[in-house]
Amino acid sequence: MAALRRLAALGAACGLCRRAVRVAAGIRGLCPQRGYAAGPAQSSPTFGFLFDIDGVLVRGHRVIPAALEAFHRLVNSQGQLRVPVVFVTNAGNILQHVKAQELSDLLGCKVDPDQVILSHSPMKLFSQYHEKRMLVSGQGPLVENARILGFRNVVTMDELRTAFPVLDIVDLERRPKTTPFPRNDFPAIEGVLLLGEPVRWETSLQLIMDVLLSNGNPGTGLAMAPYPHLPVLASNMDLLWMAEAKMPRFGHGTFLLCLETIYQKVTGKELKYAGLMGKPSILTYQYAEDMIRQQAEQRGWTVPIRKLYAVGDNLTSDVYGANLFHQYLHMARHAGAQELGPEGLWKQRPSTVRSCVSILVCTGVYSPKDPKPALGGEEPPFHGHRDFSLSPGLMEASHVVNDVNEAVQLVFREEGWAL
């Protein structure tokens, strides 16, 4: 029982122990290459890869050369993957099949949409909110993404500000010239869906606060803000991410930090999440594990997948998440707890995976030149999300390599596979 309690506490933050639903997965062959045909002993791999994208495979819209070399090692002479692979990204302002095509073009290999896990992909599990009227924040194909995830009744920021133009007045150019009549025929909003960083942060912050403080009726005023507030589902907790610029850029985690701070300052209470996903959430890794397993089954690999190698560039999402999942696997195995999770979510069959190994590359957010604290000096600031406590052990990568090609070579050596 003590082990079960420790395991439940480990994943308590924002539904981390929610079990992943089986996803329709399958993989088509990647680009042909020469000289890396697997031998008979390698026909059924016992390991798989979880690749981050930004800072590992690409920088903005430019492929990192080492990624091309890595994928030459990962496919055999028939153009098929030698091992199961999924791409786990905290990006979300794009459609899954578009991201797959983007990777195909950059890597020169065929990437199937079912190999791509976006930050919000596990929201498919939260069916209890799919019929609710949800305010959606982010950019890109918001409505289409929300509907793919199962949400059938969404309201965009533009629709809300059009219905209530007096709410969005930070930008003087967008302030209404006259006071419009108040709307009383606008259906109440029942929850908030945060899929990624928006374009106009002041508008989204203001309108989300209006919805939370008014219990979904932003055209009215309440004497006291309701608490608990309406359900909030969010994805992508990355404070920073790496694009073409020399320094990291703000991620959706920065936007969430702003929203949480404003809500705390205004109400004196803590903003709570009904679901928080994307790396380092355990839920995201469970989801990825299931895709890896299904790829192996479709290829006819009958030996169970025992180990996952998670390759990333961000200590607080990639390394922390992989180590947290490794810890979860260890505790779940010893506690015999494979069915943890709230009612109403699909319970995954017992996991065959025994470990998740974190590999940190130096082509993205992490730099080996980052200053290390001197003996007795101050620790560097923790860039992880508020709901994930700082645990130094979870921030230590199992391996640090220069780039993704070195990561693949390291794994092949560890597993006794030919390079």
ABEGO torsion letter per residue (X at the ends): XAAAAAAAAAAABGGAABBBBBBBBEBBBBBBBBGABBBAAAABBABBBBBBABGAABBEABBBAAAAAAAAAABBAAGBBABBBBBBBABAABBAAAAAAAAAAAAGBBBBAAABBBAAAAAAABAAAAABBBBBBEBEBAAAAAAAAGBABBBBAAAAAAABAAABAABAAABBABBBBBBAABBBBABBBBAEBBABAAAAAAAAAAAAAAGGBAABBBABBBOBBBBBBBBGABABBBBABABBBBBAAAAAAAAAAAAAAAAGBBBBBABBBEOABAAAAAAAAAAAAAAAAAAGBABBBABBBBBBABAAAAAAAAAAAAAAAAAAAAAGBAABEBBGBBBBBBBABABBBBBBBAABABBAABBBBBBGBBBBBBABBAABBBBAAAABBABBBABAAAAAAAAAAAAGBBX
